[in-house]
């Protein structure tokens, strides 16, 4: 099952996040920085996000700093919370499978 979240920001453009089997596909279309596409492996994503002012960040288990930054409650609270919960559950599941912790 894939979950999709599209966030629009009047200054930073649009970011589209798609949760797939074992990764998150991120497409960013910024007015100033152009287009960028990233694939982020869920096994390296820390499932506990950090809130900083107007954004929620998912950090890496391997490197410091956020891998994914989401604008809080965009496009709406329900879609945002559903996507974040799905990412948290999938990131934990993928890491457990990678580390051999899955039963």
C-alpha positions in Angstrom: 0.0 0.0 0.0 1.3 3.4 -0.9 0.6 6.6 1.1 1.1 10.0 -0.6 1.3 13.4 0.8 1.5 16.6 -1.2 2.6 19.8 0.6 2.5 23.3 -0.9 4.3 26.3 0.6 4.0 29.7 -1.0 7.8 30.4 -0.6 9.3 27.0 -0.8 7.2 25.5 -3.6 5.7 22.0 -3.6 7.0 18.7 -2.1 5.4 15.3 -2.9 6.2 12.4 -0.6 5.2 8.8 -1.5 5.6 6.0 1.0 6.4 2.8 -0.9 7.4 -0.7 0.3 10.8 0.0 1.7 11.5 3.6 0.8 10.1 7.1 0.6 10.2 8.8 -2.8 10.5 12.6 -2.4 9.9 15.1 -5.2 10.6 18.7 -4.5 9.7 21.5 -7.0 11.1 24.8 -5.6 10.8 28.2 -7.3 14.4 29.0 -6.4 16.2 25.7 -6.3 14.4 23.9 -9.2 13.4 20.2 -9.1 14.9 17.5 -6.9 14.0 13.8 -6.6 15.2 11.6 -3.7 14.7 8.0 -2.6 15.2 7.4 1.1 15.6 3.9 2.5 13.3 3.4 5.5 15.7 1.2 7.3 18.0 4.2 8.0 15.2 6.5 9.1 14.7 7.1 12.8 11.0 6.5 13.5 10.7 9.2 16.2 10.4 12.6 14.5 11.5 15.9 15.9 9.3 19.0 15.8 11.1 22.3 15.2 9.0 25.5 14.9 6.8 24.9 11.8 8.3 21.6 10.6 8.5 18.0 11.6 11.9 16.3 10.8 12.7 12.6 10.4 16.4 12.2 11.2 18.8 9.4 10.0 19.9 6.6 12.3 23.3 6.9 10.6 24.1 10.6 10.0 23.1 13.7 12.0 20.5 16.0 10.6 17.1 15.5 9.0 16.5 13.4 6.0 12.9 14.4 5.6 11.3 17.7 6.7 7.5 18.1 6.6 5.5 21.3 7.0 3.3 20.8 10.1 -0.4 19.9 9.3 -0.2 20.5 5.5 -2.4 19.9 3.6 -4.6 19.2 6.6 -4.2 17.7 10.1 -5.8 14.3 9.3 -3.8 13.6 6.1 -0.6 14.8 7.8 -1.1 12.7 10.9 -2.0 9.6 8.9 1.1 9.9 6.7 3.4 10.5 9.7 2.0 7.5 11.6 2.5 5.3 8.5 6.1 6.5 8.1 6.8 5.8 11.8 5.4 2.3 11.6 7.0 1.4 8.3 10.4 2.8 9.4 10.4 0.8 12.6 9.3 -2.4 10.7 12.0 -2.0 8.0 14.7 -1.4 10.6 13.6 -4.4 12.7 13.7 -6.6 9.6 17.1 -5.2 8.6 18.5 -5.8 12.1 16.9 -9.3 12.4 14.6 -8.2 15.2 11.4 -9.2 13.4 9.7 -12.3 14.8 
